[in-house]
Amino acid sequence: MLNFSLKAATVAAAFACGMSAVEAQTTLKGASMFDEEHAFTKTLREFERLVGEKYDGDVDFDLRLNGELGVESDYVTYLNQGVAVDYTILAPSNMAVFSESIPLMDMPFLFRDLDHWNAVLSSDVLAPLEDDLREAAGIVIIGYHGGGVRNLASAEPITNMEELAGHRMRVMGAPIQAQTFGAVGAAPSAIAYNEVYNAIQTGVIAGFENEAASIQNLKFYEVSPHISLTQHTITVRPIVMSAKTFDALPEDLQAAVMEAGAEAGAFGRALESSADGKILQEMADAGQIVIHEFEGRDQMLELVKPVQDTYAAELDATELLAEIRGM
């Protein structure tokens, strides 16, 4: 990042030439909860690279890692207010505090497989949810990352519907998450992400659900070594920017951001979807986890469908859900 004196000199030179400070130097502040090796961070680095490639002006990226700026729920507030964080990657459920409809894109059991998931994210079918998020939350979706397959992680094995019954598990904050896992017999509760490790360690909950990269990166396997292959979600993780930040950018930089976001999203989806199984196997080979097949996934699909239908109807999104299912 440019130091202060160089920035000041650049801005002064810009004014001397009749240019604005924004034209001379745009600083965009990013946030990641993870280190440089995590797929989220790698995708944000690719976004930064692509913007630099596509934009003729000078952009300074300041990406803070390892949760320095808080957790995703904090990032959502910052983006909404246009302070502290300009761009990041978020789980849709964490944006539900502003947009009730946005978690539909990350609803458990929404996608049949990776091909279906990629087809949806490569289309414009989610545009109504994007519009609602911008209007309700002041957050612009500039691309789609994701591809992690979420499974159950627990202190004790969960291998069938009987063992799942009453299982005290952490879910993300959006109501659809709790409704879905409640429908299959679990006892879900919304707990802050940064409290999950201690909550399992102290017995407040017995497990949670997540993708392999996060289980590995945050060492959740230390308290939840049993992975049950429910494969209930293929993640959708929008790359987002504060609308206040985006709208203040020059038009050519806005265009570069949107192009870079779309391309970085495709890069990140390929990266994470290909890495997921490898990471699980790495942890298994290291003796950190025990992987269990789950009996009863077809039953789970039938149990959650009415919950999905009701949720979509409440959001006036029945046609959208049908369109996604029909792709």
C-alpha positions as CSV (number, residue, x, y, z in Angstrom):
1,M,0.0,0.0,0.0
2,L,1.2,3.5,-0.8
3,N,2.6,5.3,2.3
4,F,1.0,8.5,3.4
5,S,3.6,10.9,2.0
6,L,3.4,9.3,-1.4
7,K,-0.4,9.4,-1.3
8,A,-0.3,13.1,-0.4
9,A,2.1,13.8,-3.2
10,T,0.0,11.9,-5.6
11,V,-3.2,13.8,-4.6
12,A,-1.4,17.2,-4.6
13,A,-0.1,16.5,-8.1
14,A,-3.6,15.5,-9.2
15,F,-5.1,18.7,-8.0
16,A,-2.3,20.6,-9.7
17,C,-3.3,18.9,-13.0
18,G,-7.0,19.8,-12.4
19,M,-7.9,16.2,-11.3
20,S,-9.9,15.1,-8.3
21,A,-8.4,13.1,-5.5
22,V,-10.6,10.2,-6.3
23,E,-9.3,10.1,-9.9
24,A,-5.8,10.2,-8.6
25,Q,-6.0,7.5,-5.9
26,T,-8.9,5.3,-4.9
27,T,-8.5,3.2,-1.8
28,L,-10.7,0.2,-1.3
29,K,-10.8,-1.5,2.1
30,G,-11.4,-5.3,2.1
31,A,-12.0,-7.9,4.9
32,S,-11.5,-11.6,5.2
33,M,-11.9,-13.8,8.3
34,F,-9.2,-16.1,7.0
35,D,-5.5,-16.2,6.0
36,E,-3.9,-16.0,2.6
37,E,-4.4,-19.8,2.0
38,H,-8.2,-19.7,2.3
39,A,-10.3,-19.7,-0.9
40,F,-12.1,-16.6,0.1
41,T,-8.9,-14.6,0.4
42,K,-7.5,-16.0,-2.8
43,T,-10.6,-15.0,-4.6
44,L,-10.5,-11.5,-3.2
45,R,-6.8,-11.3,-4.3
46,E,-7.9,-12.3,-7.8
47,F,-10.6,-9.7,-7.7
48,E,-8.0,-7.0,-6.8
49,R,-5.7,-8.3,-9.6
50,L,-8.5,-8.2,-12.2
51,V,-9.6,-4.7,-11.3
52,G,-6.0,-3.5,-11.7
53,E,-5.9,-5.2,-15.1
54,K,-9.2,-3.7,-16.3
55,Y,-9.0,-0.2,-14.9
56,D,-6.6,2.4,-16.2
57,G,-6.6,4.5,-13.0
58,D,-4.8,4.0,-9.7
59,V,-6.6,1.7,-7.1
60,D,-5.1,1.0,-3.7
61,F,-6.4,-2.2,-2.1
62,D,-6.2,-2.7,1.7
63,L,-7.4,-6.2,2.5
64,R,-7.3,-7.1,6.2
65,L,-7.1,-10.8,7.0
66,N,-7.7,-13.2,9.9
67,G,-10.8,-11.5,11.3
68,E,-8.9,-8.2,12.0
69,L,-12.1,-6.3,11.2
70,G,-14.4,-8.7,13.0
71,V,-16.7,-11.4,11.7
72,E,-19.2,-11.5,8.8
73,S,-22.0,-10.0,10.8
74,D,-19.8,-7.0,11.5
75,Y,-18.9,-6.7,7.8
76,V,-22.6,-6.6,6.9
77,T,-23.1,-3.6,9.2
78,Y,-20.0,-1.8,7.9
79,L,-21.1,-2.3,4.3
80,N,-24.5,-1.0,5.0
81,Q,-23.1,2.1,6.6
82,G,-20.4,2.5,4.1
83,V,-17.6,2.5,6.7
84,A,-14.5,0.3,7.5
85,V,-15.2,-2.4,4.8
86,D,-15.8,-1.7,1.1
87,Y,-15.6,-5.3,-0.3
88,T,-15.7,-8.8,1.1
89,I,-17.3,-12.3,0.6
90,L,-20.4,-13.1,2.7
91,A,-22.8,-15.9,3.5
92,P,-26.3,-14.8,2.4
93,S,-27.7,-15.8,5.8
94,N,-25.5,-13.1,7.4
95,M,-27.3,-10.5,5.3
96,A,-30.7,-11.5,6.3
97,V,-30.8,-8.8,9.0
98,F,-31.4,-6.4,6.1
99,S,-32.8,-8.5,3.3
100,E,-35.2,-11.3,4.3
101,S,-35.1,-12.8,0.7
102,I,-31.4,-13.1,0.2
103,P,-30.9,-16.4,2.2
104,L,-33.1,-18.1,-0.5
105,M,-30.0,-18.4,-2.7
106,D,-28.2,-20.4,0.0
107,M,-31.1,-22.5,1.2
108,P,-30.2,-26.1,2.2
109,F,-31.0,-28.7,-0.5
110,L,-31.6,-26.0,-3.1
111,F,-29.2,-27.4,-5.7
112,R,-29.2,-30.9,-7.1
113,D,-25.5,-31.0,-7.8
114,L,-22.5,-28.9,-8.8
115,D,-23.6,-28.6,-12.4
116,H,-27.0,-27.2,-11.4
117,W,-25.4,-24.9,-8.9
118,N,-22.9,-23.5,-11.5
119,A,-25.7,-23.1,-14.1
120,V,-27.7,-20.9,-11.6
121,L,-24.8,-18.8,-10.6
122,S,-23.7,-18.3,-14.2
123,S,-27.1,-17.0,-15.2
124,D,-29.1,-13.9,-14.2
125,V,-31.8,-15.9,-12.4
126,L,-30.8,-14.4,-9.0
127,A,-31.2,-10.8,-10.2
128,P,-34.4,-10.2,-8.2
129,L,-32.5,-11.1,-5.0
130,E,-29.6,-8.9,-6.0
131,D,-32.0,-6.0,-6.5
132,D,-33.7,-6.5,-3.1
133,L,-30.3,-6.7,-1.3
134,R,-29.2,-3.4,-2.9
135,E,-32.4,-1.6,-2.0
136,A,-32.8,-3.1,1.5
137,A,-29.2,-3.3,2.6
138,G,-27.2,-1.0,0.5
139,I,-25.0,-3.9,-0.6
140,V,-24.1,-4.7,-4.3
141,I,-23.4,-8.2,-5.4
142,I,-20.5,-8.1,-7.9
143,G,-19.8,-11.8,-8.3
144,Y,-20.5,-15.3,-6.9
145,H,-18.0,-17.4,-5.0
146,G,-18.8,-20.6,-3.3
147,G,-18.7,-24.3,-4.0
148,G,-18.0,-25.7,-0.6
149,V,-20.2,-28.7,0.2
150,R,-21.6,-28.3,3.7
151,N,-21.8,-31.3,6.0
152,L,-22.5,-31.9,9.6
153,A,-19.5,-31.7,12.0
154,S,-20.1,-33.1,15.5
155,A,-18.5,-34.2,18.7
156,E,-20.1,-37.6,18.3
157,P,-21.0,-39.5,15.1
158,I,-24.3,-38.6,13.4
159,T,-24.9,-41.2,10.7
160,N,-28.7,-41.5,10.3
161,M,-32.0,-39.8,11.0
162,E,-32.4,-41.5,14.4
163,E,-29.0,-40.1,15.6
164,L,-29.9,-36.7,14.1
165,A,-33.1,-36.4,16.1
166,G,-32.7,-33.8,18.8
167,H,-29.1,-33.1,17.8
168,R,-28.1,-29.7,19.3
169,M,-26.4,-27.9,16.4
170,R,-25.4,-24.4,15.4
171,V,-26.9,-22.9,12.3
172,M,-26.5,-19.5,10.7
173,G,-28.8,-16.7,11.7
174,A,-31.4,-16.7,8.8
175,P,-34.7,-18.3,10.0
176,I,-34.7,-20.7,6.9
177,Q,-31.6,-22.4,8.3
178,A,-33.3,-23.2,11.6
179,Q,-36.5,-24.2,9.9
180,T,-34.8,-26.6,7.5
181,F,-32.8,-28.4,10.2
182,G,-35.8,-28.4,12.5
183,A,-37.8,-30.1,9.8
184,V,-35.3,-33.0,9.7
185,G,-35.5,-33.5,13.4
186,A,-32.4,-31.6,14.7
187,A,-32.5,-29.0,17.5
188,P,-30.9,-26.0,15.7
189,S,-29.9,-22.7,17.3
190,A,-28.3,-19.6,15.9
191,I,-24.9,-18.9,17.6
192,A,-22.3,-16.4,16.5
193,Y,-19.6,-17.9,14.4
194,N,-16.8,-16.9,16.6
195,E,-18.5,-18.6,19.6
196,V,-19.0,-22.0,17.9
197,Y,-15.7,-23.6,19.1
198,N,-16.3,-22.8,22.7
199,A,-20.0,-23.7,22.6
200,I,-19.1,-27.2,21.4
201,Q,-16.2,-27.5,23.8
202,T,-18.4,-26.6,26.8
203,G,-21.4,-28.7,25.6
204,V,-23.8,-25.9,24.8
205,I,-24.2,-27.4,21.4
206,A,-23.0,-30.8,20.1
207,G,-22.0,-29.7,16.6
208,F,-22.6,-27.5,13.6
209,E,-22.6,-27.5,9.8
210,N,-19.9,-26.1,7.5
211,E,-17.6,-26.7,4.5
212,A,-14.3,-28.4,4.7
213,A,-12.1,-25.4,4.2
214,S,-13.5,-23.6,7.2
215,I,-13.3,-26.7,9.4
216,Q,-9.7,-27.0,8.6
217,N,-8.7,-23.3,8.7
218,L,-10.3,-22.6,12.1
219,K,-9.4,-26.0,13.5
220,F,-13.0,-26.9,14.3
221,Y,-11.9,-30.6,14.0
222,E,-10.4,-30.3,17.5
223,V,-13.9,-30.2,19.0
224,S,-16.0,-31.7,16.1
225,P,-14.0,-34.5,14.6
226,H,-16.9,-36.5,13.2
227,I,-18.0,-35.4,9.7
228,S,-21.3,-36.7,8.4
229,L,-21.7,-36.5,4.6
230,T,-25.2,-35.0,4.5
231,Q,-24.1,-32.7,1.6
232,H,-27.1,-30.5,2.4
233,T,-25.8,-27.3,0.8
234,I,-23.5,-26.3,-2.0
235,T,-22.5,-22.8,-0.9
236,V,-23.3,-19.5,-2.5
237,R,-21.0,-16.8,-1.3
238,P,-21.5,-13.5,-3.0
239,I,-18.6,-11.1,-3.5
240,V,-20.1,-7.8,-2.3
241,M,-19.3,-4.1,-2.2
242,S,-20.9,-1.3,-0.2
243,A,-23.4,0.5,-2.5
244,K,-22.2,3.8,-1.0
245,T,-18.6,2.9,-2.1
246,F,-19.7,1.6,-5.5
247,D,-21.9,4.5,-6.4
248,A,-19.0,7.0,-5.5
249,L,-16.6,5.3,-8.0
250,P,-16.0,6.7,-11.5
251,E,-18.1,4.9,-14.1
252,D,-15.2,3.2,-15.7
253,L,-14.1,1.8,-12.3
254,Q,-17.6,0.6,-11.6
255,A,-17.5,-1.3,-14.9
256,A,-14.1,-2.8,-14.0
257,V,-15.4,-3.8,-10.6
258,M,-18.4,-5.6,-12.0
259,E,-16.3,-7.4,-14.7
260,A,-13.6,-8.3,-12.2
261,G,-16.2,-9.5,-9.7
262,A,-17.8,-11.9,-12.2
263,E,-14.5,-13.3,-13.3
264,A,-13.1,-13.6,-9.8
265,G,-16.3,-15.4,-8.7
266,A,-15.9,-18.0,-11.5
267,F,-12.2,-18.4,-10.4
268,G,-13.3,-18.9,-6.8
269,R,-16.1,-21.3,-7.5
270,A,-13.7,-23.5,-9.5
271,L,-11.1,-23.2,-6.8
272,E,-13.4,-24.1,-3.9
273,S,-15.5,-26.8,-5.5
274,S,-12.3,-28.7,-6.6
275,A,-10.6,-28.3,-3.3
276,D,-13.4,-29.4,-1.0
277,G,-13.0,-33.2,-1.2
278,K,-9.2,-32.9,-1.1
279,I,-9.4,-30.9,2.1
280,L,-11.6,-33.5,3.8
281,Q,-9.2,-36.2,2.7
282,E,-6.2,-34.3,4.0
283,M,-7.9,-34.0,7.5
284,A,-8.9,-37.6,7.5
285,D,-5.3,-38.7,6.5
286,A,-3.9,-36.5,9.3
287,G,-6.2,-38.2,11.8
288,Q,-8.1,-35.0,12.5
289,I,-11.5,-36.2,11.4
290,V,-13.5,-39.3,10.9
291,I,-15.8,-39.3,7.8
292,H,-19.2,-41.0,8.0
293,E,-21.7,-41.7,5.3
294,F,-25.2,-40.5,6.2
295,E,-28.2,-42.8,5.7
296,G,-31.4,-41.0,5.0
297,R,-30.5,-38.1,2.7
298,D,-33.5,-38.8,0.4
299,Q,-35.8,-38.7,3.4
300,M,-34.3,-35.3,4.3
301,L,-35.0,-34.0,0.8
302,E,-38.6,-34.9,1.2
303,L,-38.9,-33.4,4.6
304,V,-37.5,-30.0,3.7
305,K,-39.4,-29.4,0.5
306,P,-42.5,-28.1,2.2
307,V,-40.3,-25.7,4.3
308,Q,-38.7,-24.4,1.1
309,D,-42.1,-23.9,-0.6
310,T,-43.5,-22.1,2.4
311,Y,-40.4,-19.9,2.7
312,A,-40.5,-19.0,-1.0
313,A,-44.3,-18.2,-0.8
314,E,-43.7,-15.8,2.2
315,L,-41.1,-14.0,0.1
316,D,-43.3,-13.9,-3.0
317,A,-40.6,-15.9,-4.6
318,T,-42.5,-19.1,-5.6
319,E,-41.8,-18.5,-9.3
320,L,-38.1,-17.8,-8.6
321,L,-37.8,-21.1,-6.7
322,A,-39.5,-23.0,-9.5
323,E,-37.2,-21.4,-12.0
324,I,-34.1,-22.5,-10.0
325,R,-35.5,-26.0,-9.6
326,G,-36.3,-26.2,-13.3
327,M,-32.8,-25.2,-14.6
